[in-house]
């Protein structure tokens, strides 16, 4: 068997003395691993790094075999990402989120989004916003999407400031006021019609707290998993590059 595809490298494992098992999120074949012979050579190491986009040829005798990868460069950005602690942690987080998807299950829209995020991970004003939205996209793709477009109680599409922790639906300021202490804050930048200045550090952190609640409840804890260390490390880096509200 053989196929050709493009992919974003998200992980590597040593195999034997000279080879590696490369894990990539591919456009048409989902999250897919393969053996790269000689992948630990000085020539191949700069190419086989998380964050790089590559052209892949996968060959195996049977479909369920690990198979062999032939790898060619498409876009090499790993060296740039390595210069930023936030970018490295962001790339690690991106890989963990993609591993929530079933192996070899295509998710073309998530692949495209992951490549865009990887390109901007060293831009602290953009990367956190993209990652919050990607966490929402992962939840939606796995059947736990949030409805942030209208109020669960009134149907209103304006003044949405809360999310119900039970239903995952937005709630307006007026409808949610009596239950303020039980609601999750909904930052403006996550609403469908949000416009205006870039979100503050407080807003971005609120976005991550929102997604964390549902990621933990619906995806990580049911699988017996803890939230990834990379997520906490990335959040710790945010305060070094963004401003809190005055």
N, C-alpha and C positions, 0 to 999 in steps of 0.2 A: 504494500500500500504506500501511497505517496500523496502529499498535498503541499501546496505553497500558500503562504499567508504572510501578513505583517504582524508584528507583535511588540508589546512593551514589556521589557524585562522587569520582573518583580521579585525574583529570588534565584539563588544559586546554592547548590550543595556539592561539596567535594565528592568525587567518586573515583576510587582507586588512587593511583599516584599522579596521574596526569589529566584526568577528565573531570567534568562537572555535569550535574543534572541541572539544566536550565529550566526555570519556570517563567512562562510569559503569558500575559493576557493578549490573546490574538483577536483579530477582527472577526473572523468567520468560524473559529474553532474553540472559542472561549479560553478559559484558563487551562493551559496545556503544558505539560512537562516533556522533556526529551533529553537524551544524553548527547553531550558535545565532547567528542574525542579530542584530546589535546587542549581542552578548554582552560587549563591552568598554565598554558605557555605564556611567555612574555608578550608574544604577538597578540594572543587572544584576550588576555586579561583586561586591557582597556576597553575592549568592545563589550565583553560580557559583564556588564555592571547594571544594577537596577537604575531605571530611569532612561536608559537608551532604547531607541526604537530600532528594530532590526527586521530584515527580510529573512524568513524562515522556510526551509524545506524540511519536511518531516517524513521519514521513511521507517517502515516497520513491516514485518511479515504478516502480523495480524493487527486488527484495529485496537485491541485491548492491550497490546504490548507498549512498553515505555517508548521504544523507538529511538532513532538517531536524528539529531538536528544538524543541518548545515546552516550557518549563520553568516549574514552579510550586513554591514552597517547601512542604516537609513538616516538616523539622526542621533548623534552622540552628544549627550548633554550631561553625563554622569560627572565628569570632571568639574563642571560648573556647579552642580548641585553639592558636590563634596566640600565646596568652599563655604557652605552655609549650614550651620547646625540645624536651623529650622527646616531647611529644605531636605536634609537627610532624614529627619524624623518624619517630615511630611511624606516622603517617599515610602518609608517603612509603614506608616499608617495606611497609605494607599494600597500597599500590598496586602495588609491584613484585611482591609475591607473587601478587596477583590476575592480573597480566599473564603469569604462567606458564600460565594457563588459556587454552585456545583461544578466540579471539574469537567471540562470539555463541553460545557453548555454555553452556546453562543449568546452574547449580550453585546451586540454591535454598538448600541448607543452608549453603553457604559465604557466600552473600549475607547470610543472617540473622546468621551469626557475625560477619561483617565490620561490620555495623551495630552490633552489641553492642560490639565492640572500639572502634569509633570513638567511641561514647558514653563510654567509660571511659579513653581515651588520656591524659587529664591526671591520672589517679589512679595514682601511681607504685607503689602497693602491689598494684594489680590488673592494670594494662596489660601488664607483662612476662609475667605468667603466661598471660594471654589470648593474647598474641602467640606464645609458645612452643607453646601448644596449637594455634594456627592454623597454624603451620608444620607440625606433625604432620598436621593435617587436609589441608593442601595435598599433602603427600607421599602420603597415603592416597588422595586423590581422583585423583591422577595415576598410581596403580598402584605406589607405592613405600612403602606403609604399614608401620609398625613394629609388631611384636607385643610389647606390654609387659605382657601379662596373665599369662603363665606362663613358667617356665624352659624354655629350648630343650633343655636336657640331661636334666632330671628331670621336667618337667611340674608342678613345685611352683608354687604361687601366692603364696608368702610369701617374705620376705627377698630380694626381687629388687633387686639393687644394681648390675648391669652390663647393658650391651647389646653384643651381638656386632657388631663393625663389618662382618663379612662377611654375616651373615644378617639383621641388623636385629631380632633377637629378644632378649628379656630373658634374663638368666642370674642364678641365685641366687648368694649369697655363697659357699656351699660349692663349687658346681660351677665357679664362675669363679675361685676363688682361685689355682689353678695358672697361670692365664693373665691374672692381674691387670694386668700392664703392657700387655697388648694389648687390653684391654676399654675400652669407653666407660662412664663413670659414669652411673648412672640415678638421678636425684634422686627423693626420695619423692613429691613433689607430682605426678609424672607417672604414678605407678602407679594402677591402677584403684580400689584400695581405700584410697588415701592419705587420712588424716584427721589433724587436729591443728593445730598453730600454722602461721601463714603461713610460706612458705619464706624462707630467708635470701637475701642477695645472692649468696652462694657457690652455693646451690642453684639459683637462677635462672640464673646464669651457666653452671652445669653443664648445665642444660636447653638453653640456647642453643648450647653447644658440641656437644651431642648432635645437635640438629637441623641445625646447620651442616654436620656431617660428611656427612649424607645429602643435604641440599640441594645441597651442592657436587658430590658424586659423581654423584648421580642426575638432577639437574635443571639446574643451572647449567653445569657443565663440558661435558656432552654438547651443549649449545646454544652453546658457545663464549662463555659469559658469566661474568663475575666476580661474586662476591657484592656486593650493592648497598652503596654508601657509606652509605646511610641506616641500614643494619643496624648497622654499626660505630659510627655517630654515636649511634644510640639506646642501644646498649650502654654507650657512654661516659657517657651521662647517668644510667645506673642507679645508679652509685656515689654520686650526689649526693642520692639520695632513699631508699636502702635501706641496711640495716646488714649488714656481713659477720659471719660467725660469730666468736664470741670465741675 
